[in-house]
Amino acid sequence: MAILILAGQAPAAAEPQASMAVVQGLAEGDMLNLRASASPTGRVAARVPNGTALKKFGCDTFKGYDWCEVQDIANPQMRGWAPARYLLDAGPVDDAAPAMATGTTENPQEGQLAVPPNLAARFGEAQPAPADDAEEKSAAIRKAMQDAYGTAPAAEDDDTSLLDDGIEGVEADSDAGSDEATTADVPVPTPRPGEATDAATMVARTEEPASLATGSPAPTGGDIPCARYVGQPMTRCTISVTHKGEGAADVTVTWPDGGTRIINFRDRKPAGSDSADAFRFTREGTLNMIRIGQSERFEITDALSFGK
């Protein structure tokens, strides 16, 4: 009888094979919400900071965005669903364990993975760079952020990436060129016999663009990563840039669901907005990560604000 009972029992459902992941890409002071369901409207079951080591059990898609079920290694009761773009894969559970004991970060918190400075080294593609190599660290951070938010490079005819350290916005100066520079490449027709050979009288006249003639640079545009509400994944917002002088510009951000936000740049840095809420920002290379109030987030490069 005992044999028949055991044979009739259904096997327990096997839990998905777990892998390791590290929370990354959050703004300073932010926490990642672990939700009860794979949706930005799901109940918040727990919150974890940057650098937290998690077990990842499986992923699902909600309205085109990937969500993964995770569990805090240090506190297994903290379990839920989180956007995949904030989870940096760290390999199988057994392979990731040594990293927790031999990481390079100073005084890592219990249960957090120590992330090497070289992003490629996390995947076994290269040796970690020296700890004092600031340029390599900066490149790794920018690459991680680009992977997390899906930041696309500039157009194919632009040979400079949006996150390139070498980008420095330079505002066009309509008075910089001389008359000789303007007409240097205009061909001079061969004079007929008996006619004057004064080249100045035969050079075609070029018309100045209307924006330069009036002294008001024409607005430029593009799109940037943005988020309007608390817990909302980053999306794309169109922008219009109006230059105000040397190192000054106003960036008008248009929300996908309507409305705008104007962000002011002065001395080539974010300076404020048209909102009464608190304004703060951090910089990584030429990328400005801006927060307004508790929910609004923007990522604007110097290249978009001031041009090449």
KEKE-3310 file (N, C-alpha, C; in steps of 0.2 Angstrom, whole numbers, plus 5000, padded with zeros to 4 digits):
npx = (5004:5010:5019:5011:5005:5016:5019:5009:5009:5011:5025:5035:5034:5048:5059:5064:5080:5092:5102:5115:5114:5117:5112:5111:5114:5105:5100:5109:5106:5093:5081:5078:5063:5056:5043:5027:5021:5025:5025:5024:5014:5012:5011:5023:5035:5047:5062:5078:5095:5108:5121:5117:5117:5108:5098:5092:5078:5070:5062:5050:5039:5032:5022:5031:5043:5056:5055:5061:5061:5067:5078:5084:5100:5106:5094:5083:5069:5065:5059:5054:5048:5058:5063:5072:5083:5089:5097:5112:5119:5128:5133:5131:5125:5135:5147:5147:5149:5163:5166:5160:5168:5180:5180:5184:5179:5179:5175:5162:5145:5136:5131:5132:5138:5155:5159:5170:5181:5182:5171:5171:5178:5170:5163:5172:5180:5191:5206:5204:5205:5218:5215:5217:5215:5207:5201:5197:5188:5178:5174:5169:5158:5150:5147:5139:5128:5123:5120:5110:5100:5097:5103:5105:5118:5124:5118:5122:5129:5136:5151:5154:5150:5136:5140:5154:5169:5177:5168:5164:5154:5152:5147:5140:5148:5143:5150:5163:5169:5178:5176:5184:5186:5173:5171:5181:5181:5173:5172:5181:5176:5183:5189:5183:5191:5196:5188:5186:5197:5195:5193:5185:5173:5168:5165:5152:5138:5135:5121:5117:5111:5094:5093:5106:5107:5098:5103:5099:5101:5095:5083:5088:5085:5080:5080:5079:5083:5070:5059:5043:5035:5035:5043:5042:5048:5062:5059:5058:5059:5055:5065:5068:5081:5086:5098:5106:5117:5135:5139:5126:5110:5093:5083:5069:5059:5047:5034:5029:5015:5010:5012:5026:5043:5055:5072:5086:5102:5117:5134:5138:5132:5119:5107:5094:5076:5059:5051:5045:5049:5063:5079:5092:5107:5119:5135:5143:5156:5152:5139:5124:5115:5099:5088:5071:5062:5053:5051:5054:5065:5080:5091:5104:5115:5131:5133:5120:5115:5123:5129:5142)
npy = (4994:5006:5008:5010:5023:5032:5031:5036:5050:5066:5074:5087:5104:5110:5123:5137:5137:5146:5161:5173:5190:5208:5223:5238:5254:5263:5280:5290:5287:5281:5268:5251:5244:5229:5220:5213:5207:5206:5220:5238:5243:5234:5228:5234:5224:5224:5234:5237:5243:5250:5239:5227:5210:5198:5183:5177:5171:5169:5176:5188:5196:5212:5223:5225:5227:5219:5209:5202:5189:5190:5187:5193:5189:5190:5192:5182:5183:5194:5196:5197:5205:5213:5227:5221:5229:5235:5225:5217:5204:5191:5178:5160:5154:5146:5150:5164:5165:5166:5179:5187:5185:5189:5202:5219:5230:5243:5238:5231:5229:5217:5202:5208:5209:5212:5223:5222:5235:5235:5233:5223:5213:5207:5198:5189:5193:5201:5206:5213:5231:5241:5248:5261:5267:5279:5282:5270:5266:5275:5273:5260:5262:5270:5262:5252:5259:5262:5250:5247:5256:5256:5266:5273:5275:5290:5296:5288:5296:5303:5304:5302:5295:5296:5295:5298:5301:5311:5321:5338:5351:5364:5380:5387:5401:5415:5426:5422:5419:5426:5438:5433:5420:5415:5416:5409:5396:5399:5398:5408:5417:5416:5431:5441:5447:5464:5466:5470:5463:5462:5452:5453:5459:5449:5438:5426:5431:5426:5421:5424:5412:5414:5413:5416:5429:5436:5434:5425:5408:5394:5383:5366:5348:5332:5316:5310:5299:5297:5299:5301:5298:5291:5276:5272:5265:5270:5280:5287:5304:5318:5332:5350:5361:5377:5389:5400:5408:5409:5394:5392:5386:5382:5368:5360:5348:5336:5327:5310:5308:5320:5338:5348:5350:5362:5363:5372:5376:5383:5390:5378:5368:5359:5370:5373:5373:5375:5371:5371:5361:5352:5353:5343:5336:5324:5321:5311:5309:5316:5316:5321:5318:5320:5325:5330:5335:5321:5311:5314:5311:5313:5311:5319:5323:5333:5334:5335:5346:5357:5354:5348)
npz = (5000:5004:4994:4983:4986:4986:4973:4966:4969:4963:4955:4963:4957:4948:4953:4943:4935:4944:4942:4944:4948:4948:4955:4946:4939:4945:4950:4961:4978:4975:4976:4970:4966:4971:4964:4966:4955:4937:4933:4931:4939:4949:4966:4978:4984:4991:4993:4986:4985:4974:4969:4976:4978:4969:4967:4951:4944:4933:4918:4911:4900:4899:4891:4881:4889:4898:4912:4927:4939:4955:4970:4985:4990:5003:5011:5010:5011:5004:4989:4972:4957:4945:4934:4920:4915:4925:4930:4931:4924:4932:4930:4933:4949:4957:4951:4953:4967:4972:4968:4977:4988:4985:4979:4972:4977:4990:5007:5004:5006:5016:5007:4995:4978:4973:4961:4947:4941:4927:4914:4904:4910:4919:4911:4908:4897:4897:4906:4922:4924:4932:4948:4950:4938:4931:4919:4913:4922:4921:4908:4909:4917:4909:4899:4905:4909:4896:4892:4901:4899:4886:4877:4862:4849:4841:4825:4809:4801:4810:4817:4831:4846:4858:4871:4871:4878:4872:4867:4865:4867:4856:4853:4839:4831:4823:4819:4817:4805:4792:4777:4767:4771:4769:4755:4749:4743:4732:4714:4703:4688:4672:4665:4651:4636:4639:4649:4667:4679:4692:4706:4716:4712:4704:4712:4718:4727:4744:4753:4770:4782:4789:4803:4807:4802:4810:4822:4831:4835:4826:4833:4839:4838:4845:4854:4871:4885:4897:4911:4919:4930:4947:4949:4936:4921:4911:4897:4880:4876:4866:4861:4861:4857:4862:4859:4870:4871:4874:4880:4886:4886:4882:4885:4879:4884:4878:4885:4882:4885:4884:4888:4894:4899:4904:4904:4910:4905:4910:4909:4903:4910:4919:4926:4931:4931:4924:4934:4951:4959:4968:4961:4954:4949:4942:4934:4922:4913:4898:4900:4907:4921:4926:4939:4944:4957:4965:4955:4941:4928:4918:4905:4897:4885:4883:4869:4863:4870:4866:4854:4843)
capx = (5000:5014:5022:5006:5004:5021:5019:5003:5010:5014:5032:5034:5036:5055:5060:5069:5087:5094:5108:5117:5113:5119:5108:5115:5110:5100:5103:5112:5101:5087:5081:5075:5057:5054:5036:5024:5020:5029:5022:5026:5009:5012:5012:5030:5036:5053:5066:5085:5100:5113:5126:5114:5117:5102:5097:5087:5075:5067:5060:5044:5038:5026:5021:5038:5049:5058:5055:5064:5060:5074:5078:5090:5104:5107:5088:5078:5062:5064:5058:5049:5050:5061:5065:5079:5088:5093:5100:5118:5120:5135:5134:5128:5126:5141:5153:5147:5151:5170:5167:5158:5173:5187:5179:5189:5176:5180:5170:5156:5140:5135:5126:5132:5144:5160:5159:5176:5180:5182:5165:5172:5181:5164:5161:5178:5183:5197:5208:5202:5210:5221:5210:5218:5214:5200:5197:5194:5182:5172:5171:5164:5151:5146:5145:5134:5122:5121:5116:5104:5094:5096:5105:5108:5123:5122:5116:5127:5134:5140:5157:5155:5145:5133:5143:5161:5173:5180:5163:5164:5149:5155:5141:5143:5149:5141:5154:5170:5172:5179:5173:5189:5185:5167:5171:5188:5180:5169:5176:5181:5175:5188:5186:5183:5196:5194:5184:5190:5199:5194:5190:5180:5167:5165:5163:5145:5137:5131:5116:5117:5105:5090:5095:5112:5106:5094:5107:5095:5102:5089:5082:5089:5081:5082:5077:5083:5079:5066:5054:5039:5032:5039:5043:5041:5054:5064:5057:5061:5056:5058:5068:5070:5086:5087:5104:5105:5124:5141:5138:5120:5104:5086:5081:5062:5057:5040:5032:5025:5008:5008:5016:5033:5047:5061:5078:5091:5109:5122:5141:5138:5130:5112:5106:5088:5070:5053:5047:5046:5052:5070:5083:5098:5110:5126:5138:5147:5159:5148:5132:5121:5109:5095:5082:5067:5057:5054:5050:5056:5072:5082:5098:5105:5122:5133:5132:5113:5114:5128:5132:5149)
capy = (5000:5012:5009:5013:5030:5035:5031:5041:5057:5070:5077:5094:5108:5112:5130:5138:5137:5152:5164:5178:5197:5214:5229:5243:5259:5268:5286:5290:5287:5278:5261:5247:5241:5222:5220:5206:5205:5209:5226:5244:5244:5229:5229:5234:5219:5225:5238:5236:5248:5248:5234:5222:5204:5194:5177:5178:5164:5169:5183:5188:5203:5216:5229:5226:5227:5213:5209:5196:5187:5190:5186:5195:5183:5191:5192:5178:5185:5200:5193:5200:5206:5220:5228:5218:5233:5236:5219:5215:5197:5189:5171:5155:5155:5144:5154:5171:5165:5168:5186:5190:5185:5192:5208:5224:5236:5243:5237:5229:5227:5209:5200:5212:5208:5217:5224:5225:5241:5234:5229:5217:5208:5203:5192:5185:5195:5205:5207:5219:5236:5244:5251:5268:5269:5282:5283:5264:5265:5279:5269:5254:5265:5273:5256:5249:5263:5262:5243:5247:5261:5255:5272:5272:5279:5295:5294:5285:5301:5307:5299:5303:5292:5301:5295:5298:5306:5317:5326:5344:5355:5370:5383:5390:5408:5418:5431:5420:5418:5432:5437:5429:5412:5413:5415:5406:5391:5400:5399:5415:5416:5419:5437:5441:5452:5470:5467:5471:5457:5462:5446:5454:5460:5443:5432:5426:5433:5421:5424:5421:5409:5418:5412:5420:5436:5439:5433:5420:5402:5390:5377:5359:5343:5325:5313:5308:5295:5301:5296:5306:5296:5286:5268:5272:5263:5275:5279:5292:5310:5322:5338:5355:5365:5384:5391:5407:5412:5405:5389:5393:5384:5380:5361:5359:5341:5335:5321:5306:5308:5327:5342:5349:5353:5366:5363:5377:5375:5389:5388:5372:5363:5360:5375:5373:5371:5379:5367:5373:5356:5352:5351:5341:5332:5322:5320:5305:5311:5322:5314:5324:5314:5326:5323:5335:5332:5314:5307:5316:5309:5315:5310:5324:5324:5339:5335:5337:5353:5362:5352:5345)
capz = (5000:5004:4987:4978:4988:4983:4965:4964:4971:4957:4957:4964:4951:4949:4953:4938:4937:4946:4941:4949:4945:4952:4954:4944:4934:4948:4952:4968:4983:4973:4977:4965:4969:4969:4964:4967:4948:4932:4930:4935:4944:4954:4973:4980:4990:4994:4989:4986:4983:4969:4971:4979:4974:4969:4963:4946:4943:4926:4916:4908:4896:4900:4886:4878:4893:4901:4920:4930:4946:4959:4977:4989:4993:5010:5014:5005:5011:4999:4983:4968:4950:4944:4927:4918:4913:4931:4933:4927:4924:4935:4929:4937:4956:4959:4948:4956:4974:4973:4967:4984:4993:4982:4975:4972:4980:4997:5012:5001:5011:5016:5002:4988:4974:4972:4954:4945:4937:4919:4913:4900:4914:4922:4907:4906:4890:4897:4913:4926:4924:4938:4952:4949:4931:4931:4913:4912:4926:4918:4902:4911:4920:4904:4895:4909:4908:4890:4891:4905:4897:4879:4874:4855:4847:4837:4818:4806:4798:4815:4819:4838:4851:4863:4877:4870:4882:4868:4864:4869:4864:4854:4850:4832:4831:4817:4817:4817:4799:4788:4771:4763:4772:4766:4748:4747:4738:4726:4708:4699:4681:4668:4662:4644:4635:4640:4655:4673:4682:4700:4708:4721:4708:4701:4717:4719:4734:4747:4758:4777:4785:4792:4810:4809:4801:4815:4829:4835:4832:4825:4838:4836:4842:4846:4859:4876:4890:4902:4915:4922:4937:4952:4947:4928:4917:4907:4890:4876:4875:4861:4864:4856:4861:4860:4862:4873:4871:4875:4886:4888:4881:4886:4882:4880:4884:4877:4887:4877:4887:4884:4892:4893:4905:4901:4908:4908:4905:4910:4910:4900:4915:4921:4931:4934:4926:4925:4939:4957:4963:4969:4955:4956:4944:4942:4928:4920:4907:4895:4901:4913:4924:4930:4943:4946:4962:4967:4950:4935:4927:4912:4903:4892:4884:4880:4862:4862:4872:4863:4847:4843)
cpx = (5004:5017:5017:5005:5009:5021:5014:5004:5014:5020:5031:5037:5043:5055:5065:5076:5089:5101:5109:5116:5115:5114:5112:5111:5106:5104:5105:5106:5094:5087:5077:5069:5056:5046:5033:5022:5024:5026:5024:5020:5008:5013:5020:5031:5042:5057:5074:5089:5104:5118:5123:5114:5111:5102:5091:5085:5072:5064:5054:5044:5032:5026:5028:5044:5050:5058:5058:5062:5066:5073:5084:5093:5105:5100:5083:5071:5060:5065:5053:5051:5053:5063:5072:5084:5092:5097:5106:5120:5128:5136:5130:5130:5133:5147:5153:5150:5158:5170:5165:5163:5179:5186:5184:5186:5178:5174:5163:5151:5138:5130:5127:5139:5148:5161:5166:5176:5180:5176:5166:5175:5176:5162:5167:5181:5189:5199:5206:5207:5213:5215:5211:5217:5207:5197:5194:5188:5176:5169:5167:5158:5147:5143:5139:5128:5119:5117:5110:5098:5093:5098:5108:5113:5120:5121:5123:5132:5137:5145:5158:5149:5143:5137:5151:5164:5175:5175:5164:5159:5152:5149:5144:5143:5148:5146:5162:5173:5173:5176:5178:5187:5178:5167:5177:5187:5176:5173:5175:5181:5181:5185:5187:5188:5193:5190:5189:5191:5199:5190:5184:5173:5164:5163:5156:5144:5133:5127:5117:5111:5101:5092:5101:5111:5102:5098:5104:5096:5095:5089:5085:5085:5084:5078:5081:5079:5076:5061:5050:5037:5036:5038:5042:5047:5056:5061:5060:5056:5059:5060:5069:5075:5087:5093:5104:5112:5129:5139:5131:5114:5098:5084:5074:5061:5050:5039:5028:5017:5006:5011:5023:5037:5054:5066:5083:5098:5113:5129:5142:5136:5123:5111:5099:5082:5065:5048:5049:5049:5060:5073:5090:5101:5117:5129:5143:5150:5156:5141:5129:5114:5105:5089:5078:5062:5058:5054:5053:5063:5074:5089:5100:5113:5124:5132:5125:5112:5117:5130:5139:5154)
cpy = (5006:5014:5012:5021:5034:5036:5035:5048:5060:5073:5084:5098:5111:5119:5131:5139:5144:5154:5170:5185:5202:5220:5235:5248:5264:5274:5286:5291:5284:5271:5257:5243:5234:5222:5213:5203:5209:5215:5232:5246:5239:5231:5229:5229:5220:5230:5237:5241:5245:5243:5228:5215:5200:5188:5179:5171:5163:5175:5182:5195:5206:5222:5230:5227:5221:5214:5202:5195:5186:5189:5189:5190:5184:5191:5188:5180:5191:5197:5196:5201:5213:5220:5225:5223:5236:5230:5217:5208:5195:5182:5166:5156:5152:5148:5161:5171:5168:5176:5190:5190:5189:5198:5213:5230:5237:5243:5236:5227:5219:5208:5204:5210:5213:5218:5226:5231:5241:5230:5223:5211:5204:5197:5188:5187:5199:5205:5213:5225:5238:5248:5259:5271:5272:5282:5276:5263:5269:5276:5264:5257:5267:5267:5252:5252:5263:5255:5243:5251:5260:5262:5270:5277:5285:5292:5292:5290:5305:5302:5299:5300:5298:5301:5295:5303:5312:5322:5332:5349:5362:5374:5387:5398:5411:5423:5429:5420:5425:5432:5433:5422:5410:5412:5412:5401:5392:5402:5406:5414:5419:5425:5437:5447:5459:5472:5467:5464:5457:5456:5447:5456:5454:5437:5432:5428:5428:5424:5420:5418:5414:5418:5416:5427:5440:5438:5428:5413:5398:5384:5371:5355:5337:5321:5310:5303:5299:5297:5301:5304:5291:5279:5267:5270:5269:5274:5285:5298:5314:5329:5343:5360:5372:5387:5399:5411:5407:5401:5389:5390:5382:5373:5360:5352:5340:5328:5317:5307:5316:5332:5343:5351:5356:5366:5368:5375:5382:5387:5381:5366:5365:5365:5376:5372:5376:5375:5370:5367:5356:5350:5349:5337:5330:5321:5314:5307:5317:5320:5317:5320:5318:5323:5330:5333:5325:5309:5308:5315:5310:5313:5314:5324:5331:5340:5337:5344:5358:5360:5350:5351)
cpz = (5000:4997:4982:4980:4985:4976:4963:4965:4964:4959:4958:4958:4953:4948:4947:4940:4938:4944:4945:4945:4950:4950:4952:4940:4938:4950:4959:4973:4981:4975:4972:4969:4966:4970:4964:4960:4943:4929:4934:4940:4949:4961:4975:4986:4994:4990:4991:4983:4977:4972:4975:4975:4975:4965:4958:4944:4936:4924:4912:4904:4898:4896:4883:4882:4897:4909:4922:4937:4950:4966:4980:4992:5001:5014:5010:5005:5006:4992:4979:4961:4949:4936:4925:4917:4919:4934:4928:4929:4927:4934:4933:4945:4959:4957:4951:4963:4976:4973:4973:4989:4991:4978:4976:4976:4987:5002:5009:5007:5010:5011:4995:4985:4973:4964:4952:4941:4930:4918:4909:4904:4918:4918:4905:4899:4891:4905:4916:4925:4931:4942:4951:4942:4930:4925:4911:4916:4923:4912:4904:4914:4914:4900:4899:4909:4902:4889:4895:4902:4889:4875:4867:4854:4843:4830:4815:4803:4804:4818:4827:4842:4855:4869:4876:4874:4878:4866:4869:4865:4862:4851:4844:4833:4824:4814:4817:4811:4796:4781:4766:4764:4769:4759:4745:4742:4732:4720:4705:4692:4677:4664:4655:4642:4635:4646:4662:4676:4690:4702:4713:4718:4705:4705:4718:4726:4737:4752:4765:4779:4789:4800:4812:4807:4806:4822:4833:4832:4832:4830:4835:4841:4842:4851:4864:4881:4895:4906:4919:4929:4941:4950:4940:4925:4913:4900:4886:4875:4870:4864:4859:4860:4858:4863:4864:4873:4872:4881:4889:4883:4886:4882:4884:4879:4883:4880:4882:4879:4887:4889:4891:4899:4902:4906:4905:4909:4905:4912:4908:4905:4917:4926:4934:4929:4928:4930:4946:4962:4963:4962:4957:4950:4945:4935:4927:4914:4904:4896:4908:4915:4928:4933:4945:4951:4963:4961:4943:4934:4920:4911:4897:4891:4882:4873:4860:4864:4868:4856:4848:4846)
residu = (MET:ALA:ILE:LEU:ILE:LEU:ALA:GLY:GLN:ALA:PRO:ALA:ALA:ALA:GLU:PRO:GLN:ALA:SER:MET:ALA:VAL:VAL:GLN:GLY:LEU:ALA:GLU:GLY:ASP:MET:LEU:ASN:LEU:ARG:ALA:SER:ALA:SER:PRO:THR:GLY:ARG:VAL:ALA:ALA:ARG:VAL:PRO:ASN:GLY:THR:ALA:LEU:LYS:LYS:PHE:GLY:CYS:ASP:THR:PHE:LYS:GLY:TYR:ASP:TRP:CYS:GLU:VAL:GLN:ASP:ILE:ALA:ASN:PRO:GLN:MET:ARG:GLY:TRP:ALA:PRO:ALA:ARG:TYR:LEU:LEU:ASP:ALA:GLY:PRO:VAL:ASP:ASP:ALA:ALA:PRO:ALA:MET:ALA:THR:GLY:THR:THR:GLU:ASN:PRO:GLN:GLU:GLY:GLN:LEU:ALA:VAL:PRO:PRO:ASN:LEU:ALA:ALA:ARG:PHE:GLY:GLU:ALA:GLN:PRO:ALA:PRO:ALA:ASP:ASP:ALA:GLU:GLU:LYS:SER:ALA:ALA:ILE:ARG:LYS:ALA:MET:GLN:ASP:ALA:TYR:GLY:THR:ALA:PRO:ALA:ALA:GLU:ASP:ASP:ASP:THR:SER:LEU:LEU:ASP:ASP:GLY:ILE:GLU:GLY:VAL:GLU:ALA:ASP:SER:ASP:ALA:GLY:SER:ASP:GLU:ALA:THR:THR:ALA:ASP:VAL:PRO:VAL:PRO:THR:PRO:ARG:PRO:GLY:GLU:ALA:THR:ASP:ALA:ALA:THR:MET:VAL:ALA:ARG:THR:GLU:GLU:PRO:ALA:SER:LEU:ALA:THR:GLY:SER:PRO:ALA:PRO:THR:GLY:GLY:ASP:ILE:PRO:CYS:ALA:ARG:TYR:VAL:GLY:GLN:PRO:MET:THR:ARG:CYS:THR:ILE:SER:VAL:THR:HIS:LYS:GLY:GLU:GLY:ALA:ALA:ASP:VAL:THR:VAL:THR:TRP:PRO:ASP:GLY:GLY:THR:ARG:ILE:ILE:ASN:PHE:ARG:ASP:ARG:LYS:PRO:ALA:GLY:SER:ASP:SER:ALA:ASP:ALA:PHE:ARG:PHE:THR:ARG:GLU:GLY:THR:LEU:ASN:MET:ILE:ARG:ILE:GLY:GLN:SER:GLU:ARG:PHE:GLU:ILE:THR:ASP:ALA:LEU:SER:PHE:GLY:LYS)
# end
